[in-house]
Amino acid sequence: MTILIVHCELNRSDAKSYKSRESILRKEITKGRRMDQISPNGSIYFVHTPETAQIFMKRLVENCTMNKDKDRLAVVDANLGKVYIWGSFDEEIRAKFPFLVEECSA
């Protein structure tokens, strides 16, 4: 089973919308998983899943109404040592991890 490290930063400009989207995100991350397959730590989740990082990320983006210009999502596939990003990341992350970062096209 794949081990993913998931980090998501949602735009907080609208507090009501943020809380609702955060709840949806949490439910989507835990969907179909037993409690021993998920370990949350603030905005970071450690997830054991049969999904690939790309499929997992695409599902989150599509089902959590995320905004590519304001939200950020990074998924690290611990087995492959790859980082997949989506959203408003600056060029600095690409410069720091030129061989590890792949942009998700979800």
DAWO-V758091 format. One record per residue. N is the residue number from 1. PHI is phi in degrees with one decimal (* if undefined). PSI is psi in whole degrees, 0 to 359 (none if undefined). OMEGA is omega in degrees with one decimal (none if undefined). Layout:
n->N phi->PHI psi->PSI omega->OMEGA
n->N phi->PHI psi->PSI omega->OMEGA
//
This chain:
n->1 phi->* psi->141 omega->-179.3
n->2 phi->-74.1 psi->142 omega->174.0
n->3 phi->-108.2 psi->121 omega->179.9
n->4 phi->-114.5 psi->143 omega->170.9
n->5 phi->-110.9 psi->118 omega->-173.2
n->6 phi->-113.1 psi->127 omega->176.9
n->7 phi->-128.5 psi->127 omega->-178.3
n->8 phi->-131.6 psi->133 omega->173.3
n->9 phi->-119.8 psi->114 omega->178.5
n->10 phi->-95.3 psi->147 omega->177.1
n->11 phi->-61.9 psi->131 omega->-176.5
n->12 phi->-104.2 psi->12 omega->-175.3
n->13 phi->-62.1 psi->328 omega->176.7
n->14 phi->-115.9 psi->104 omega->-172.9
n->15 phi->-58.6 psi->319 omega->-178.4
n->16 phi->-65.2 psi->314 omega->178.6
n->17 phi->-64.2 psi->320 omega->-179.4
n->18 phi->-60.2 psi->311 omega->-179.1
n->19 phi->-60.8 psi->318 omega->179.9
n->20 phi->-65.3 psi->313 omega->-179.6
n->21 phi->-67.8 psi->326 omega->177.4
n->22 phi->-64.1 psi->319 omega->178.0
n->23 phi->-63.9 psi->316 omega->178.5
n->24 phi->-63.0 psi->318 omega->179.2
n->25 phi->-60.9 psi->313 omega->179.8
n->26 phi->-59.6 psi->316 omega->179.1
n->27 phi->-64.7 psi->321 omega->-179.0
n->28 phi->-68.9 psi->322 omega->178.0
n->29 phi->-65.3 psi->320 omega->-176.5
n->30 phi->-85.3 psi->350 omega->-176.6
n->31 phi->-54.9 psi->123 omega->177.1
n->32 phi->75.1 psi->12 omega->-178.6
n->33 phi->-114.9 psi->146 omega->171.6
n->34 phi->-80.2 psi->160 omega->-178.4
n->35 phi->-62.1 psi->331 omega->179.3
n->36 phi->-78.8 psi->358 omega->178.0
n->37 phi->-99.2 psi->358 omega->-177.7
n->38 phi->-133.0 psi->135 omega->176.3
n->39 phi->-132.8 psi->101 omega->-179.8
n->40 phi->-84.1 psi->147 omega->175.0
n->41 phi->-146.1 psi->87 omega->-176.0
n->42 phi->68.3 psi->237 omega->179.9
n->43 phi->-93.7 psi->11 omega->178.5
n->44 phi->-113.3 psi->136 omega->178.7
n->45 phi->-125.2 psi->138 omega->171.1
n->46 phi->-103.5 psi->122 omega->-171.1
n->47 phi->-129.1 psi->130 omega->169.4
n->48 phi->-95.7 psi->123 omega->-174.6
n->49 phi->-148.8 psi->150 omega->173.5
n->50 phi->-79.0 psi->348 omega->-179.2
n->51 phi->-75.0 psi->152 omega->170.9
n->52 phi->-76.6 psi->164 omega->179.2
n->53 phi->-60.7 psi->319 omega->-179.6
n->54 phi->-64.0 psi->316 omega->-179.9
n->55 phi->-66.6 psi->317 omega->178.9
n->56 phi->-60.2 psi->313 omega->-179.2
n->57 phi->-63.5 psi->315 omega->-179.8
n->58 phi->-60.2 psi->318 omega->179.1
n->59 phi->-61.9 psi->316 omega->179.4
n->60 phi->-62.6 psi->313 omega->-177.9
n->61 phi->-61.6 psi->315 omega->-177.2
n->62 phi->-70.3 psi->320 omega->-173.6
n->63 phi->-90.5 psi->349 omega->-176.4
n->64 phi->-109.7 psi->14 omega->179.5
n->65 phi->43.1 psi->58 omega->-179.3
n->66 phi->-87.3 psi->147 omega->-179.6
n->67 phi->-104.6 psi->118 omega->-175.1
n->68 phi->-63.0 psi->333 omega->-178.9
n->69 phi->-82.5 psi->343 omega->-173.6
n->70 phi->-124.8 psi->338 omega->-177.4
n->71 phi->-106.3 psi->159 omega->177.7
n->72 phi->-132.0 psi->141 omega->176.4
n->73 phi->-140.5 psi->128 omega->175.7
n->74 phi->-127.7 psi->133 omega->178.0
n->75 phi->-126.6 psi->122 omega->178.4
n->76 phi->-102.2 psi->124 omega->174.4
n->77 phi->-90.4 psi->103 omega->-175.5
n->78 phi->-64.7 psi->329 omega->-179.6
n->79 phi->-69.7 psi->320 omega->-177.6
n->80 phi->-94.2 psi->344 omega->-177.2
n->81 phi->70.1 psi->33 omega->-179.5
n->82 phi->-117.2 psi->148 omega->177.6
n->83 phi->-114.5 psi->129 omega->177.4
n->84 phi->-113.4 psi->130 omega->-177.9
n->85 phi->-120.8 psi->156 omega->176.6
n->86 phi->-150.6 psi->134 omega->174.3
n->87 phi->112.7 psi->208 omega->-168.8
n->88 phi->-89.7 psi->57 omega->176.3
n->89 phi->-85.5 psi->145 omega->177.5
n->90 phi->-86.2 psi->173 omega->-176.9
n->91 phi->-66.9 psi->341 omega->-177.9
n->92 phi->-59.2 psi->320 omega->-179.0
n->93 phi->-66.8 psi->323 omega->177.8
n->94 phi->-68.0 psi->325 omega->178.7
n->95 phi->-69.7 psi->323 omega->-178.7
n->96 phi->-73.8 psi->327 omega->-176.5
n->97 phi->-126.9 psi->62 omega->-173.4
n->98 phi->-63.8 psi->333 omega->-177.6
n->99 phi->-101.0 psi->350 omega->-175.5
n->100 phi->-103.3 psi->335 omega->-172.4
n->101 phi->-92.3 psi->129 omega->173.1
n->102 phi->-125.4 psi->135 omega->-180.0
n->103 phi->-83.6 psi->129 omega->-179.9
n->104 phi->-80.5 psi->137 omega->-177.3
n->105 phi->-97.3 psi->22 omega->-178.6
n->106 phi->-64.4 psi->none omega->none
//
